[in-house]
Amino acid sequence: MIVIGIDPHMKTHTAVALDAATGRSIGEKTVSCTETGHEELLCWARRLDPDRAFAIEDCRHVSGRL
């Protein structure tokens, strides 16, 4: 299982994937804060591991669309 933490900002969102058991970094991705960027982020996460959880920083004014 992996955990993907997302740091949302006004123009970009940065995601970091970690192995849940070891905390080892698996990957990082920054995408634009658009529908296309969100789809790109989801495709990236799906390729990493089918068993995943997301942790999104609570910034409703910039993370609401996620």
N, CA and C atoms as a LAMMPS dump frame, in Angstrom:
ITEM: TIMESTEP
0
ITEM: NUMBER OF ATOMS
198
ITEM: BOX BOUNDS ff ff ff
-5.0000000000000000e+02 5.0000000000000000e+02
-5.0000000000000000e+02 5.0000000000000000e+02
-5.0000000000000000e+02 5.0000000000000000e+02
ITEM: ATOMS id mol type element x y z
1 1 1 N 0.839 -1.177 0
2 1 2 C 0 0 0
3 1 3 C 0.883 1.24 0
4 2 1 N 0.41 2.273 -0.69
5 2 2 C 1.104 3.557 -0.692
6 2 3 C 0.151 4.635 -0.188
7 3 1 N 0.746 5.702 0.296
8 3 2 C -0.001 6.893 0.688
9 3 3 C 0.506 8.03 -0.177
10 4 1 N -0.43 8.746 -0.771
11 4 2 C -0.08 9.875 -1.627
12 4 3 C -0.54 11.148 -0.934
13 5 1 N 0.431 11.94 -0.519
14 5 2 C 0.128 13.218 0.115
15 5 3 C 0.125 14.314 -0.931
16 6 1 N -0.894 15.169 -0.861
17 6 2 C -1.015 16.24 -1.857
18 6 3 C -1.005 17.597 -1.169
19 7 1 N -0.14 18.479 -1.668
20 7 2 C -0.022 19.857 -1.193
21 7 3 C -0.628 20.754 -2.263
22 8 1 N -1.857 21.221 -2.07
23 8 2 C -2.513 22.035 -3.101
24 8 3 C -2.14 23.514 -3
25 9 1 N -1.985 24.127 -4.147
26 9 2 C -1.729 25.564 -4.243
27 9 3 C -2.647 26.147 -5.311
28 10 1 N -2.612 27.444 -5.47
29 10 2 C -3.522 28.114 -6.405
30 10 3 C -3.321 27.669 -7.857
31 11 1 N -2.091 27.477 -8.284
32 11 2 C -1.836 27.154 -9.689
33 11 3 C -1.334 25.738 -9.912
34 12 1 N -0.795 25.098 -8.868
35 12 2 C -0.279 23.737 -9.004
36 12 3 C -0.622 22.913 -7.77
37 13 1 N -0.593 21.601 -7.939
38 13 2 C -0.719 20.659 -6.83
39 13 3 C 0.502 19.741 -6.914
40 14 1 N 1.156 19.51 -5.776
41 14 2 C 2.298 18.604 -5.733
42 14 3 C 1.933 17.39 -4.901
43 15 1 N 2.195 16.221 -5.447
44 15 2 C 1.892 14.954 -4.769
45 15 3 C 3.181 14.184 -4.543
46 16 1 N 3.264 13.546 -3.389
47 16 2 C 4.39 12.682 -3.06
48 16 3 C 3.814 11.338 -2.625
49 17 1 N 4.334 10.263 -3.222
50 17 2 C 3.881 8.908 -2.895
51 17 3 C 4.907 8.24 -2
52 18 1 N 4.421 7.639 -0.912
53 18 2 C 5.282 6.945 0.045
54 18 3 C 4.801 5.529 0.252
55 19 1 N 5.742 4.624 0.453
56 19 2 C 5.394 3.26 0.845
57 19 3 C 4.864 3.34 2.273
58 20 1 N 3.651 2.857 2.507
59 20 2 C 3.015 2.988 3.81
60 20 3 C 3.752 2.222 4.897
61 21 1 N 4.398 1.144 4.566
62 21 2 C 5.082 0.314 5.561
63 21 3 C 6.447 0.867 5.958
64 22 1 N 7.168 1.437 4.992
65 22 2 C 8.549 1.855 5.259
66 22 3 C 8.749 3.363 5.26
67 23 1 N 7.817 4.1 4.667
68 23 2 C 7.971 5.544 4.534
69 23 3 C 8.89 5.946 3.401
70 24 1 N 9.351 4.975 2.624
71 24 2 C 10.251 5.232 1.493
72 24 3 C 9.505 6.002 0.407
73 25 1 N 10.151 7.014 -0.126
74 25 2 C 9.567 7.795 -1.206
75 25 3 C 9.542 6.972 -2.493
76 26 1 N 8.397 6.967 -3.153
77 26 2 C 8.227 6.213 -4.396
78 26 3 C 8.219 7.147 -5.601
79 27 1 N 7.711 8.351 -5.411
80 27 2 C 7.669 9.283 -6.525
81 27 3 C 7.058 10.601 -6.13
82 28 1 N 7.228 11.58 -7.021
83 28 2 C 6.688 12.918 -6.804
84 28 3 C 6.199 13.458 -8.143
85 29 1 N 5.097 14.211 -8.082
86 29 2 C 4.548 14.763 -9.324
87 29 3 C 3.895 16.102 -9.017
88 30 1 N 4.129 17.083 -9.87
89 30 2 C 3.459 18.379 -9.782
90 30 3 C 2.644 18.569 -11.044
91 31 1 N 1.386 18.962 -10.856
92 31 2 C 0.481 19.155 -11.989
93 31 3 C -0.192 20.518 -11.864
94 32 1 N -0.727 20.983 -12.98
95 32 2 C -1.471 22.242 -12.958
96 32 3 C -2.802 22.031 -12.244
97 33 1 N -3.324 23.09 -11.714
98 33 2 C -4.588 23.053 -10.973
99 33 3 C -5.759 23.204 -11.952
100 34 1 N -5.869 22.212 -12.833
101 34 2 C -6.904 22.209 -13.861
102 34 3 C -7.492 20.806 -13.948
103 35 1 N -8.541 20.658 -14.691
104 35 2 C -9.128 19.332 -14.891
105 35 3 C -8.111 18.386 -15.536
106 36 1 N -7.362 18.89 -16.502
107 36 2 C -6.33 18.076 -17.151
108 36 3 C -5.244 17.677 -16.159
109 37 1 N -4.827 18.593 -15.32
110 37 2 C -3.826 18.297 -14.31
111 37 3 C -4.308 17.259 -13.311
112 38 1 N -5.58 17.366 -12.906
113 38 2 C -6.149 16.396 -11.963
114 38 3 C -6.199 15.001 -12.585
115 39 1 N -6.538 14.92 -13.847
116 39 2 C -6.571 13.625 -14.542
117 39 3 C -5.155 13.051 -14.652
118 40 1 N -4.2 13.903 -14.933
119 40 2 C -2.801 13.479 -15.016
120 40 3 C -2.33 12.915 -13.664
121 41 1 N -2.715 13.574 -12.583
122 41 2 C -2.354 13.124 -11.243
123 41 3 C -2.982 11.764 -10.926
124 42 1 N -4.237 11.609 -11.274
125 42 2 C -4.929 10.346 -11.023
126 42 3 C -4.314 9.202 -11.83
127 43 1 N -3.993 9.441 -13.087
128 43 2 C -3.344 8.409 -13.919
129 43 3 C -1.996 8.019 -13.333
130 44 1 N -1.233 8.999 -12.863
131 44 2 C 0.06 8.74 -12.239
132 44 3 C -0.119 7.849 -11.007
133 45 1 N -1.082 8.188 -10.158
134 45 2 C -1.322 7.415 -8.935
135 45 3 C -1.76 5.992 -9.257
136 46 1 N -2.582 5.827 -10.265
137 46 2 C -3.047 4.486 -10.643
138 46 3 C -1.898 3.605 -11.119
139 47 1 N -0.917 4.191 -11.775
140 47 2 C 0.24 3.415 -12.257
141 47 3 C 1.161 2.978 -11.122
142 48 1 N 1.187 3.721 -10.039
143 48 2 C 2.101 3.416 -8.944
144 48 3 C 1.715 2.161 -8.174
145 49 1 N 0.449 2.042 -7.795
146 49 2 C 0.009 0.909 -6.967
147 49 3 C -1.521 0.915 -6.925
148 50 1 N -2.15 -0.241 -7.111
149 50 2 C -3.61 -0.282 -7.046
150 50 3 C -4.137 -0.113 -5.615
151 51 1 N -3.285 -0.344 -4.617
152 51 2 C -3.676 -0.214 -3.222
153 51 3 C -3.1 1.091 -2.689
154 52 1 N -3.903 2.154 -2.697
155 52 2 C -3.396 3.479 -2.356
156 52 3 C -4.421 4.27 -1.543
157 53 1 N -3.915 5.195 -0.778
158 53 2 C -4.752 6.135 -0.024
159 53 3 C -4.217 7.536 -0.295
160 54 1 N -5.105 8.52 -0.224
161 54 2 C -4.716 9.905 -0.449
162 54 3 C -4.848 10.699 0.851
163 55 1 N -3.908 11.591 1.074
164 55 2 C -3.956 12.538 2.19
165 55 3 C -3.804 13.925 1.571
166 56 1 N -4.857 14.73 1.665
167 56 2 C -4.867 16.044 1.018
168 56 3 C -4.906 17.124 2.085
169 57 1 N -3.959 18.053 1.996
170 57 2 C -3.952 19.174 2.935
171 57 3 C -5.279 19.91 2.81
172 58 1 N -5.867 20.256 3.943
173 58 2 C -7.194 20.883 3.951
174 58 3 C -7.092 22.376 3.673
175 59 1 N -7.106 22.714 2.411
176 59 2 C -7.124 24.109 1.952
177 59 3 C -8.293 24.214 0.989
178 60 1 N -9.492 24.261 1.516
179 60 2 C -10.704 24.144 0.693
180 60 3 C -10.746 25.115 -0.477
181 61 1 N -10.182 26.297 -0.3
182 61 2 C -10.245 27.265 -1.389
183 61 3 C -9.36 26.867 -2.576
184 62 1 N -8.395 25.964 -2.36
185 62 2 C -7.569 25.489 -3.485
186 62 3 C -7.63 23.976 -3.693
187 63 1 N -8.16 23.234 -2.737
188 63 2 C -8.204 21.77 -2.868
189 63 3 C -9.595 21.226 -3.143
190 64 1 N -10.586 22.07 -3.173
191 64 2 C -11.97 21.627 -3.329
192 64 3 C -12.209 20.778 -4.562
193 65 1 N -11.588 21.101 -5.661
194 65 2 C -11.803 20.334 -6.905
195 65 3 C -11.133 18.975 -6.866
196 66 1 N -10.13 18.8 -5.996
197 66 2 C -9.471 17.507 -5.899
198 66 3 C -10.433 16.496 -5.323
